[in-house]
Amino acid sequence: MLVKTYGSAVNGIHATTITIEVDVTAGIKFYLVGLPDNAVKESEQRIRAALQNNGYRIPGKKIVINMAPADIKKEGSSYDLPLAIGILAASGQMKSNKISDYIIMGELSLDGSLQHIKGALPIAIKAREEGYKGVILPKENARESAIVNNLDVLGVNNIKELINFFNGDSEIEKTEIDTRAEFYSALNNNIPDFSDVKGQENIKRALEIAAAGGHNVIMIGPPGAGKTMLAKRLSGILPPLSLQEALETTKIHSVAGRLSANDTLITSRPFRSPHHTISDVALVGGGGNPQPGEISLAHNGVLFLDELPEFKRTVLEVMRQPLEDRIVTISRAKSTVHYPASFMLVSSMNPCPCGYYNHPEKDCMCPPGMVQKYLNKISGPLLDRIDLHVEVTPVSFTELSSKEKGESSSEIRERVMKSRKIQEKRYSEDEMIHANAQMSSKQLQKFCKLDKESSEMLKMAMEKLNLSARAYDRILKVSRTIADLANNKNITSEHIAEAIQYRSLDREGWAG
């Protein structure tokens, strides 16, 4: 008897429906074809034990299972459940009339219980697109999949529940979630607030500009000046995630297996802070079975690299293309996977190995040339993609002991959101551009026109402060953002002057 069940293969952040054809006929032996990997091939032993422990069996006949389309590699153990259901239905041990209405996925334990799987959200989205009535998944994945509307999501604890459901002996409760209510109720909870920060008004201003224009930023300062504390508060002043952004971000975390049984939508912008010992594959993604890296997990949020010069140079260099293209392409001999990687890079560093170069009170202990050698660990092409270079100075005792509260994150965010709305309107004709930091050279000429006074000021700064040529475009982009924050249509000399001060590392001789 031939029976078809339906599963799903996840490639990148998208799913492809897999048809599992099970044919049980006279003869012996178990055949599994259709480009399965070792984990799928091993499913026979898990299925055999799970069925026996629940009062069923794999029939002693010839069983041929084809997983179509055969040119897509089937990876992982999450095909156990559709394979087992197909074998039971084809051998007449359960009814098969409702099987074709559902996408079925799940990893079986030997006692028949189901284990958590990766990529449940893309699987549910694909099931709705292709008109299936619902998806059947492990109970732990039910809430994650239930954010997809107009789809029956059935969370199952063990295979016995599912067999009884298909036989009509019992029902499985649908998991239902009001996606919009869930999204708005949990929006941006538990993010540290800028009101807790004492002093550092110039750094807060720089981070506000970075958030408003989507600019990458590097903070240079001695240990204990507050670089990490300020960076952790940046997510709280970024515009809230839209529902579409939240879905896209959740899909990436679903594919990476980062969602727990209680998670639904990711409603806060991601903040990822990998340790400096991270490998290049862990940062950008990849591996034998390609998985999203830290830059994709930071999609629509912030990637914070603390102590930037301590990262291996190869790790930093692999970020250059994703910073420009906002997507990661992982190519293998037989497949190519694309992961979104639109993130804000926020980094921090000490000015020298001892940490006290340019410190107002402590002397630098580094030998001559060591400061420049330390800075040279960060390549010019990477610095070229960082718009704001901010010098962080230590906070005085007077500021630290002050009882006065600083400006809250919500107040700063209001200004950021107003600026982003101006940019949305400006770039409405170009779907790929959302913020000033993403402007092309052509758009710079169109939207960053300078009057004579501003042009003269920029020229004088380039010559007298020994700014590099690559600083020119960055200054224009940042000054455009500063003008937007001030609700000015035109860039003035005041905006140019403020933007120039955020190019510390471009000054020749900055490191002595």
C-alpha positions in Angstrom: 0.0 0.0 0.0 1.3 3.5 -0.9 0.8 6.4 1.5 2.1 10.0 1.3 3.0 12.2 4.2 4.4 15.7 4.1 7.4 17.2 5.9 9.6 20.2 5.3 13.3 21.0 4.7 14.7 24.4 5.9 17.3 26.1 3.7 18.5 29.4 5.0 15.4 31.0 6.5 13.0 29.5 4.0 11.3 26.0 3.9 10.6 23.6 1.1 7.8 21.0 1.3 9.0 17.4 1.2 6.7 14.6 0.0 7.4 11.4 1.8 6.1 8.4 -0.2 5.9 5.1 1.8 5.3 1.9 0.0 4.8 -1.4 1.9 4.7 -4.5 -0.3 5.6 -8.3 -0.1 9.2 -8.9 0.5 11.9 -7.9 3.0 14.3 -5.1 3.7 14.0 -1.3 4.5 14.9 1.2 1.8 15.2 4.9 2.4 16.0 7.0 -0.7 15.8 10.7 -1.8 19.2 12.0 -0.6 18.9 11.5 3.2 21.9 12.3 5.4 23.1 10.0 8.2 20.7 11.4 10.8 17.7 10.6 8.5 19.1 7.1 7.7 19.4 6.4 11.5 15.7 7.2 11.9 14.8 3.5 11.2 16.2 2.4 14.6 14.5 5.3 16.5 11.2 4.6 14.8 11.4 0.8 15.4 12.0 1.3 19.2 9.4 4.1 19.5 6.7 2.0 17.8 7.4 -1.1 19.8 7.3 0.8 23.1 3.9 2.1 22.1 2.3 -1.2 21.0 3.0 -0.9 17.3 5.6 -2.4 14.9 7.4 -1.9 11.7 5.9 -4.7 9.5 8.2 -7.5 8.3 7.8 -6.6 4.7 9.6 -4.7 2.0 9.4 -1.0 2.8 10.5 1.6 0.3 10.5 5.3 1.4 11.2 8.1 -1.1 11.7 11.6 0.0 10.9 14.0 -2.9 12.2 16.1 -4.4 15.3 13.9 -4.5 17.8 16.6 -5.4 17.4 18.4 -2.0 19.5 17.0 0.8 17.3 15.9 3.8 19.2 16.7 7.0 18.5 16.1 10.7 16.4 13.9 12.8 13.1 15.9 12.5 11.8 13.6 9.8 11.3 10.7 12.3 7.6 11.5 12.9 6.4 11.8 9.3 8.3 8.6 8.4 6.8 6.7 11.3 3.2 7.9 10.5 3.8 6.9 6.8 4.9 3.4 7.8 1.9 2.9 10.2 -0.6 4.2 7.6 0.9 2.2 4.7 0.9 -1.0 6.8 -2.7 -0.5 7.8 -2.1 0.0 11.5 -3.8 3.4 11.5 -6.2 5.4 9.3 -4.7 7.7 6.6 -7.6 9.8 5.4 -6.5 13.0 7.3 -2.7 12.7 6.9 -2.4 14.7 3.7 -4.0 17.8 5.3 -0.9 18.4 7.5 2.8 19.1 7.4 4.3 16.7 10.1 7.7 17.1 11.7 9.3 15.9 14.9 12.2 13.9 16.3 11.3 10.7 18.1 12.7 9.5 21.4 12.9 5.7 21.9 9.8 5.9 24.2 7.8 7.7 21.5 8.0 11.2 23.0 8.9 14.1 20.7 11.9 16.4 20.9 12.2 20.1 20.0 13.1 20.8 16.3 14.7 23.8 14.6 13.0 26.0 12.0 9.4 25.5 13.1 8.4 29.0 12.1 9.5 28.9 8.5 7.9 25.5 8.2 4.6 26.9 9.4 4.8 29.9 7.1 5.4 27.5 4.1 2.5 25.3 5.2 0.1 28.3 5.1 1.5 29.5 1.7 0.8 26.0 0.2 -2.7 25.7 1.6 -2.3 23.0 4.2 -4.9 22.8 6.9 -2.2 22.8 9.6 1.1 21.7 11.0 1.8 18.9 13.5 4.9 19.5 15.6 6.4 18.8 19.0 4.6 20.6 21.9 7.7 22.7 22.5 7.5 24.3 19.0 3.7 25.0 19.1 3.8 28.6 20.4 6.6 29.5 18.0 4.5 28.2 15.0 1.2 29.6 16.3 2.2 33.2 15.4 1.3 32.2 11.8 -2.4 33.0 11.4 -5.1 30.9 9.5 -3.3 27.7 10.3 -4.1 24.9 12.7 -1.0 24.3 14.9 -1.2 21.0 16.8 1.5 20.5 19.4 2.1 16.8 20.3 3.9 15.3 23.2 4.2 11.8 21.9 3.4 9.6 18.8 0.6 7.8 20.6 -1.4 11.1 20.8 -1.0 11.6 17.1 -2.0 8.0 16.2 -5.2 8.4 18.3 -5.9 11.8 16.5 -5.7 10.3 13.0 -7.8 7.3 14.1 -10.5 9.6 15.4 -10.2 8.4 19.0 -9.2 11.8 20.4 -8.6 15.4 19.5 -5.4 17.5 19.9 -6.0 21.0 21.2 -5.0 23.7 18.8 -2.4 26.2 19.9 -3.7 29.7 19.2 -2.0 33.1 19.7 -3.1 36.6 18.9 0.0 37.6 17.1 -0.6 41.4 17.2 -1.6 41.4 20.8 1.4 39.3 21.7 3.7 41.6 19.7 2.5 44.9 21.2 2.2 43.6 24.8 5.8 42.5 25.0 7.3 45.3 22.9 10.8 46.4 24.1 10.6 45.1 27.7 13.5 44.9 30.1 16.0 47.1 28.2 18.4 49.1 30.3 17.6 52.9 30.3 19.8 55.8 29.5 18.4 57.7 32.5 20.7 55.5 34.7 23.9 56.8 33.0 25.7 59.6 34.9 27.4 62.2 32.7 28.7 61.2 29.2 26.3 63.6 27.5 28.5 63.8 24.4 28.5 60.0 24.1 24.7 59.8 24.5 24.4 62.4 21.7 26.7 60.3 19.4 24.7 57.2 20.1 21.4 59.1 19.4 22.9 60.1 16.0 24.0 56.5 15.3 20.5 55.2 16.2 18.7 57.9 14.1 20.8 57.2 10.9 21.6 53.5 11.4 25.3 54.4 11.6 28.0 52.1 12.8 30.0 53.4 15.8 33.2 52.8 17.6 33.9 54.1 21.1 37.6 54.6 22.2 38.3 55.2 25.8 40.1 53.9 29.0 38.8 51.0 31.1 35.8 51.8 33.2 34.7 54.8 31.2 31.3 53.3 30.5 31.7 52.1 26.9 30.0 48.7 27.4 27.3 50.2 29.7 26.4 52.8 27.0 26.4 50.2 24.2 23.9 47.9 26.1 21.4 50.8 26.2 21.5 51.5 22.5 18.7 49.0 21.7 16.4 51.0 23.9 16.6 54.1 21.7 16.3 52.4 18.4 12.8 52.5 16.8 10.6 49.5 17.9 10.5 46.5 15.6 7.7 46.5 13.1 5.6 43.3 12.9 7.3 42.3 9.7 10.8 42.9 11.2 9.8 40.9 14.3 8.7 37.9 12.1 11.9 38.0 10.0 14.1 38.2 13.2 12.1 35.3 14.8 12.6 33.2 11.7 16.3 33.5 12.0 16.3 32.5 15.7 13.9 29.7 14.9 16.3 28.2 12.3 19.2 28.6 14.8 17.2 26.7 17.4 17.3 29.6 19.9 13.6 29.8 20.8 12.3 28.0 23.9 8.9 26.4 24.4 7.5 29.7 25.8 8.8 32.0 23.1 6.6 33.4 20.4 7.6 36.6 18.6 10.9 38.3 19.3 9.7 41.8 20.1 12.9 43.6 21.2 15.7 44.4 18.8 18.4 41.8 19.2 21.6 42.7 21.1 24.4 40.3 20.4 27.8 40.5 22.2 30.1 37.7 21.2 33.4 37.1 23.0 36.6 38.1 21.2 37.7 34.5 20.9 34.8 33.8 18.4 35.7 32.1 15.1 34.9 33.6 11.7 32.4 30.8 11.0 30.6 31.5 14.3 30.4 35.2 13.5 29.1 35.1 9.9 27.5 31.6 9.9 28.4 28.4 8.1 29.5 24.9 9.1 28.9 21.6 7.4 25.2 22.1 7.9 25.1 25.9 7.5 23.6 27.8 10.5 23.1 31.5 11.1 26.1 33.3 12.7 26.1 36.2 15.2 25.7 38.8 12.5 22.5 37.2 11.4 21.2 36.7 14.9 21.8 40.5 15.3 19.6 41.2 12.2 17.4 44.3 12.8 19.4 44.9 16.0 22.9 45.6 17.4 26.1 43.6 17.1 28.4 44.8 19.9 32.1 43.9 19.6 33.8 44.7 22.9 37.6 45.3 22.8 37.7 45.3 19.0 41.5 44.9 18.5 41.4 41.7 20.5 39.3 39.9 17.8 41.3 37.9 15.3 41.9 39.9 12.1 40.4 37.2 9.9 37.2 37.4 12.0 36.9 41.2 11.6 37.7 41.0 7.8 34.8 38.6 7.1 32.4 41.3 8.2 33.3 43.7 5.4 30.9 42.3 2.8 27.9 41.8 5.1 28.3 45.4 6.4 28.0 46.6 2.8 25.4 44.2 1.4 23.4 43.5 4.6 23.2 39.8 3.6 25.4 36.8 4.1 25.9 34.3 1.4 27.3 30.9 2.4 28.3 28.8 -0.6 29.0 25.1 -0.5 29.7 22.7 -3.4 26.1 21.5 -3.6 24.1 24.5 -2.2 24.1 28.2 -1.4 22.4 29.6 1.6 21.5 33.3 2.2 20.9 34.8 5.7 19.8 38.4 6.3 22.4 40.5 8.2 21.2 44.1 8.5 22.6 45.1 11.8 24.2 48.1 13.5 27.9 47.5 14.4 28.8 49.0 17.7 32.3 48.4 18.9 34.6 49.6 21.7 38.3 49.6 22.3 41.0 50.9 24.6 43.2 53.5 22.9 46.3 51.4 23.6 47.3 48.0 25.3 47.6 49.6 28.8 44.4 51.6 28.2 45.5 55.0 29.3 46.7 56.8 26.2 45.3 60.4 26.2 43.9 59.8 29.7 43.5 63.2 31.5 45.0 61.9 34.8 47.0 58.6 34.3 50.1 58.2 32.2 50.3 55.7 29.3 52.9 53.0 30.0 53.1 51.8 26.4 56.5 52.0 24.6 56.9 54.2 21.5 55.0 52.9 18.4 52.9 50.5 20.5 49.8 52.7 20.3 49.9 52.8 16.5 50.6 49.1 16.3 47.6 48.4 18.5 45.3 50.6 16.3 46.7 48.9 13.1 45.0 45.6 14.3 41.8 47.2 12.8 42.1 47.5 9.0 41.4 50.6 7.0 38.6 49.0 5.0 36.8 48.0 8.2 37.2 51.5 9.7 35.9 52.8 6.4 32.5 51.2 7.2 32.3 52.8 10.7 30.7 56.3 10.6 31.3 57.6 14.1 34.5 57.4 16.0 33.8 58.6 19.6 36.3 59.3 22.3 35.0 58.3 25.7 36.5 60.1 28.7 36.2 59.0 32.4 33.3 60.3 34.4 34.1 62.8 37.2 33.2 62.1 40.9 30.8 65.1 40.8 28.8 63.5 38.0 28.9 60.1 39.5 27.6 61.2 42.9 24.9 63.4 41.4 21.3 62.5 42.3 20.0 64.1 39.1 18.4 61.6 36.6 19.5 61.8 33.0 17.3 61.9 30.0 15.3 58.6 29.6 15.6 56.3 26.6 12.0 56.9 25.7 12.6 60.6 25.3 15.6 60.0 23.1 13.7 57.4 21.1 11.0 59.8 20.2 13.5 62.1 18.5 15.1 59.0 16.8 11.7 57.9 15.4 10.9 61.4 14.1 14.2 61.4 12.2 13.6 57.8 10.9 10.2 58.9 9.5 11.9 61.8 7.6 14.3 59.2 6.1 11.5 56.8 5.2 9.8 59.5 3.2 13.1 60.6 1.6 14.0 57.0 0.4 10.5 55.8 -0.3 11.4 55.2 -4.0 14.2 52.9 -3.1 13.2 49.7 -1.2 16.9 48.9 -0.4 17.6 52.1 1.5 16.0 52.7 4.9 18.4 55.0 6.7 21.1 57.7 5.9 23.9 55.3 6.6 22.9 53.2 3.5 23.1 56.1 1.1 24.9 55.6 -2.2 27.2 58.1 -3.8 24.5 59.2 -6.1 22.1 59.8 -3.2 24.8 61.7 -1.3 25.0 64.2 -4.2 21.2 64.5 -4.3 20.4 64.7 -0.5 23.6 66.2 1.0 24.0 69.5 -0.9 26.2 72.0 1.0 26.0 75.8 1.0 29.3 77.8 0.5 30.0 78.2 4.2 29.5 74.4 5.0 31.6 73.5 2.0 34.4 75.8 3.1 34.3 74.4 6.6 34.5 70.8 5.4 37.4 71.7 3.1 39.3 73.4 5.9 38.7 70.4 8.2 40.0 68.0 5.6 43.2 70.0 5.3 43.9 71.3 8.8 42.8 68.2 10.8 44.5 65.8 8.2 41.3 63.9 7.7 41.5 61.0 5.2 39.6 61.1 2.0 37.4 58.2 3.1 36.1 60.5 5.9 34.4 62.8 3.4 31.3 60.6 2.6 30.9 59.6 6.3 30.9 63.2 7.4 28.2 64.0 4.9 26.0 61.0 5.9 26.3 61.8 9.6 25.7 65.5 9.0 22.5 64.6 7.1 21.3 62.6 10.2 22.2 65.5 12.5 20.1 67.8 10.2 17.2 65.4 10.3 17.3 65.3 14.1 17.1 69.1 14.1 14.3 68.8 11.5 16.3 70.9 9.0 15.8 70.3 5.3 19.3 71.6 4.5 22.7 70.7 6.0 24.3 73.8 7.7 27.8 74.5 8.9 26.7 73.7 12.4 25.8 70.1 11.4 29.0 69.7 9.4 31.0 70.9 12.5 29.4 68.3 14.7 29.9 65.5 12.2 33.6 66.3 11.8 34.3 65.8 15.5 33.2 62.1 15.2 36.1 61.1 12.9 38.9 60.8 15.6 40.7 57.8 14.1 40.9 59.4 10.6 43.1 62.2 12.0 46.8 61.7 11.0 48.9 61.6 14.1 46.0 60.8 16.4 48.1 57.9 17.9 51.3 59.9 18.0 
